[in-house]
Amino acid sequence: MSDLGLTRVHWTVPSGNRSEGRSWEWTNDDADPMHVHWSAFGTDVVDRSLRTWVFPFKRRVDARGERFGLAITQTFHNGGSTGRVPVWLLECPAEFAEYVSSLLVHLKNAHGIEADYCVICKDAGDSEDNPFEVPIVAEMTKALGPSLRALGLRTKVLFPECHDANTCWKFIQAVRDDGDLWPNVGMIGYHLYGGEARNTDRPKIRDFAVARGLPIGHAGSDGITLETLYDDLTLGDVSYWSIVGLGGPQPGGAFYLHLDSTSFSRSGQ
């Protein structure tokens, strides 16, 4: 991976509320979002994920004398592996702020890592898959930002990282004049799922982000090709390109990512 100049990880936190596994906060720790009851948090499962995927990568970046970058996201897929978002988390922005800020505090205190960015919910606005629509994401962003600042954390929100570029643009338009939201945002991010028809608004996202002095990131799409990267650089003006689907821990994608998280091999696809 050194040859590719990779320095940044887009890490999906063990999240959701699955019966067959634990996540970061699988049930509300207590009724007070201003108090963290640490025994209710799944530190072991988070630490295991970090040891397996993040730390080996970080060590290689550090050894090259380069700056390691980290963005974190959580996902709540109604029909997927994570299951539906718990009601107590969805309906209370303060509880969501506790959910994320406690994770970031754990990363800093237990592992000496500060995330640069965090996503409210991966694929927000995909109503068939999760209920994170504009008002919910906006209120969570406005609750989380002040909490992070009060804790002395540099992490900012990566907004909105929706299912596709057109949905991202819908989110941006809905809150473009919200003066309480944008101070909490450090990057504009999008996905490109759903085909060409759902991703025609990439240049609008680019122009908006450039006007606000915000970097832009792409974190996933269907049918990755070199043209995808070229279009992201020209139509999207992206500074960060963290792509899922090219490879993973099992053979089958374009690359097979070895468990040391520092090397890969071609799978023959």
MILUMVO-979073 format. One record per residue (C-alpha): residue number from 1; residue in one letter; x, y, z. Coordinates in steps of 0.1 Angstrom, whole numbers, always signed. Last residue first. Example, Ala and Ser with C-alpha at 12.3 -4.5 7.8 and 13.67 -1.06 7.14 Angstrom:
BEGIN
REC  nr rest    xx    yy    zz
REC   2    S  +137   -11   +71
REC   1    A  +123   -45   +78
//
This chain:
BEGIN
REC  nr rest    xx    yy    zz
REC 269    Q  -115  -105  -112
REC 268    G   -81  -123  -108
REC 267    S   -80  -117   -70
REC 266    R   -51   -93   -71
REC 265    S   -32   -91   -39
REC 264    F   -33   -69    -8
REC 263    S   -10   -55   +18
REC 262    T   -11   -34   +50
REC 261    S   -43   -44   +66
REC 260    D   -25   -74   +83
REC 259    L   -57   -93   +75
REC 258    H   -49   -93   +38
REC 257    L   -71   -73   +14
REC 256    Y   -80   -94   -17
REC 255    F   -83   -71   -46
REC 254    A  -106   -67   -76
REC 253    G  -134   -83   -55
REC 252    G  -138  -120   -48
REC 251    P  -113  -130   -22
REC 250    Q  -124  -123   +13
REC 249    P  -110   -96   +36
REC 248    G  -121   -68   +12
REC 247    G  -117   -54   -23
REC 246    L  -127   -29   -48
REC 245    G  -162   -26   -32
REC 244    V  -156    +3    -9
REC 243    I  -138   +35   -20
REC 242    S  -122   +62    +1
REC 241    W  -113   +91   -22
REC 240    Y  -104  +123    -5
REC 239    S   -97  +157   -21
REC 238    V  -126  +155   -45
REC 237    D  -131  +182   -72
REC 236    G  -164  +165   -81
REC 235    L  -167  +169  -118
REC 234    T  -129  +168  -125
REC 233    L  -114  +147   -98
REC 232    D  -145  +126   -92
REC 231    D  -149  +122  -130
REC 230    Y  -114  +109  -133
REC 229    L  -119   +85  -103
REC 228    T  -151   +71  -118
REC 227    E  -135   +69  -152
REC 226    L  -108   +46  -137
REC 225    T  -137   +23  -129
REC 224    I  -159   +15   -99
REC 223    G  -192    -2  -108
REC 222    D  -214   +11   -80
REC 221    S  -202   +38   -56
REC 220    G  -184   +46   -24
REC 219    A  -167   +71    -1
REC 218    H  -162  +103   -22
REC 217    G  -148  +133    -3
REC 216    I  -150  +170    -7
REC 215    P  -130  +197   +11
REC 214    L  -149  +228   +24
REC 213    G  -140  +264   +15
REC 212    R  -176  +274   +14
REC 211    A  -177  +284   -22
REC 210    V  -157  +252   -30
REC 209    A  -183  +231   -12
REC 208    F  -212  +247   -31
REC 207    D  -194  +244   -65
REC 206    R  -185  +207   -59
REC 205    I  -220  +198   -48
REC 204    K  -235  +214   -79
REC 203    P  -209  +195  -100
REC 202    R  -220  +162   -85
REC 201    D  -257  +168   -92
REC 200    T  -261  +142  -120
REC 199    N  -257  +112   -96
REC 198    R  -291   +96   -95
REC 197    A  -295   +92  -133
REC 196    E  -260   +77  -135
REC 195    G  -267   +46  -114
REC 194    G  -280   +41   -79
REC 193    Y  -248   +44   -58
REC 192    L  -225   +74   -61
REC 191    H  -217   +82   -25
REC 190    Y  -211  +117   -11
REC 189    G  -191  +138   +13
REC 188    I  -188  +175   +21
REC 187    M  -162  +181   +48
REC 186    G  -156  +199   +81
REC 185    V  -192  +205   +92
REC 184    N  -199  +218  +127
REC 183    P  -198  +255  +117
REC 182    W  -223  +246   +90
REC 181    L  -253  +236  +112
REC 180    D  -262  +267  +133
REC 179    G  -262  +291  +103
REC 178    D  -288  +270   +84
REC 177    D  -289  +287   +50
REC 176    R  -278  +256   +30
REC 175    V  -299  +233   +51
REC 174    A  -324  +220   +25
REC 173    Q  -301  +226    -4
REC 172    I  -274  +204   +11
REC 171    F  -298  +175   +18
REC 170    K  -311  +176   -17
REC 169    W  -276  +178   -30
REC 168    C  -267  +147   -11
REC 167    T  -298  +129   -25
REC 166    N  -285  +138   -60
REC 165    A  -250  +125   -52
REC 164    D  -261   +91   -41
REC 163    H  -267   +71    -9
REC 162    C  -260  +101   +13
REC 161    E  -226  +111   +28
REC 160    P  -241  +143   +44
REC 159    F  -219  +158   +57
REC 158    L  -186  +148   +73
REC 157    V  -189  +162  +108
REC 156    K  -159  +176  +126
REC 155    T  -134  +160  +149
REC 154    R  -110  +184  +167
REC 153    L  -119  +171  +201
REC 152    G  -117  +194  +232
REC 151    L  -147  +178  +249
REC 150    A  -168  +210  +247
REC 149    R  -159  +211  +210
REC 148    L  -172  +176  +204
REC 147    S  -204  +183  +222
REC 146    P  -209  +216  +203
REC 145    G  -207  +196  +170
REC 144    L  -229  +167  +180
REC 143    A  -261  +185  +187
REC 142    K  -261  +205  +155
REC 141    T  -251  +175  +134
REC 140    M  -279  +154  +151
REC 139    E  -304  +181  +143
REC 138    A  -294  +183  +106
REC 137    V  -293  +145  +102
REC 136    I  -328  +141  +116
REC 135    P  -343  +170   +97
REC 134    V  -327  +158   +64
REC 133    E  -337  +121   +65
REC 132    F  -321   +93   +84
REC 131    P  -349   +68   +82
REC 130    N  -328   +38   +69
REC 129    D  -329   +13   +40
REC 128    E  -359   +22   +19
REC 127    S  -356   +58   +29
REC 126    D  -321   +61   +15
REC 125    G  -317   +96   +29
REC 124    A  -285   +89   +48
REC 123    D  -263   +63   +31
REC 122    K  -238   +62   +60
REC 121    C  -252   +78   +91
REC 120    I  -239  +109  +111
REC 119    V  -205  +107   +95
REC 118    C  -174  +115  +115
REC 117    Y  -143  +135  +105
REC 116    D  -107  +140  +116
REC 115    A  -107  +111  +141
REC 114    E   -84  +115  +170
REC 113    I   -62   +85  +180
REC 112    G   -43   +80  +212
REC 111    H   -57   +45  +217
REC 110    A   -75   +44  +250
REC 109    N   -80   +81  +256
REC 108    K   -84   +93  +220
REC 107    L  -104   +64  +207
REC 106    H  -125   +62  +238
REC 105    V  -133  +100  +236
REC 104    L  -143   +95  +200
REC 103    L  -167   +67  +209
REC 102    S  -182   +87  +237
REC 101    S  -187  +116  +213
REC 100    V  -206   +94  +188
REC  99    Y  -232   +78  +211
REC  98    E  -234  +109  +234
REC  97    A  -243  +130  +203
REC  96    F  -268  +104  +193
REC  95    E  -284  +106  +227
REC  94    A  -285  +144  +224
REC  93    P  -302  +141  +190
REC  92    C  -330  +121  +205
REC  91    E  -354  +103  +181
REC  90    L  -330   +80  +163
REC  89    L  -310   +68  +193
REC  88    W  -339   +60  +216
REC  87    V  -357   +44  +186
REC  86    P  -329   +20  +179
REC  85    V  -316   +21  +143
REC  84    R  -328    -9  +124
REC  83    G  -306   -39  +117
REC  82    T  -269   -40  +113
REC  81    S  -266   -68   +87
REC  80    G  -290   -54   +63
REC  79    G  -328   -49   +59
REC  78    N  -331   -18   +80
REC  77    H  -295    -7   +75
REC  76    F  -281   +13  +103
REC  75    T  -246   +25   +95
REC  74    Q  -218   +42  +114
REC  73    T  -190   +63  +100
REC  72    I  -155   +72  +110
REC  71    A  -129   +93   +91
REC  70    L   -93   +88  +100
REC  69    G   -61  +104   +85
REC  68    F   -25   +93   +92
REC  67    R    +0  +120   +86
REC  66    E   +32  +108   +68
REC  65    G   +66   +99   +83
REC  64    R   +67   +66   +63
REC  63    A   +66   +46   +96
REC  62    D   +34   +66  +106
REC  61    V   +16   +54   +75
REC  60    R   +26   +18   +81
REC  59    R   +16   +20  +117
REC  58    K   -18   +35  +108
REC  57    F   -25    +6   +84
REC  56    P   -17   -20  +111
REC  55    F   -38    +0  +136
REC  54    V   -70    +4  +115
REC  53    W   -81   -31  +104
REC  52    T   -76   -58  +129
REC  51    R   -66   -39  +160
REC  50    L   -94   -13  +154
REC  49    S  -120   -39  +149
REC  48    R  -110   -57  +181
REC  47    D  -110   -24  +200
REC  46    V  -145   -17  +188
REC  45    V  -158   -51  +198
REC  44    D  -141   -48  +232
REC  43    T  -154   -13  +239
REC  42    G  -190   -23  +235
REC  41    F  -205    +3  +257
REC  40    A  -228    -4  +287
REC  39    S  -200    -5  +312
REC  38    W  -191   +30  +303
REC  37    H  -222   +47  +317
REC  36    V  -216   +81  +299
REC  35    H  -236  +110  +314
REC  34    M  -250  +139  +294
REC  33    P  -274  +118  +275
REC  32    D  -291  +108  +308
REC  31    A  -316   +79  +305
REC  30    D  -289   +53  +308
REC  29    D  -265   +32  +286
REC  28    N  -292   +29  +258
REC  27    T  -289    -5  +242
REC  26    W  -265   -17  +215
REC  25    E  -239   +10  +222
REC  24    W  -207    +2  +203
REC  23    S  -219   -31  +187
REC  22    R  -227   -66  +200
REC  21    G  -235   -96  +179
REC  20    E  -261  -122  +170
REC  19    S  -292  -101  +180
REC  18    R  -281   -72  +159
REC  17    N  -285   -36  +170
REC  16    G  -265   -14  +147
REC  15    S  -229    -4  +148
REC  14    P  -193   -18  +147
REC  13    V  -178   +15  +135
REC  12    T  -172   +18   +98
REC  11    W  -137   +32   +92
REC  10    H  -127   +54   +63
REC   9    V   -90   +51   +66
REC   8    R   -64   +76   +52
REC   7    T   -27   +75   +42
REC   6    L   -26   +56    +9
REC   5    G    +4   +66   -12
REC   4    L    -2   +38   -37
REC   3    D   +33   +24   -34
REC   2    S   +30   +23    +4
REC   1    M    +0    +0    +0
//
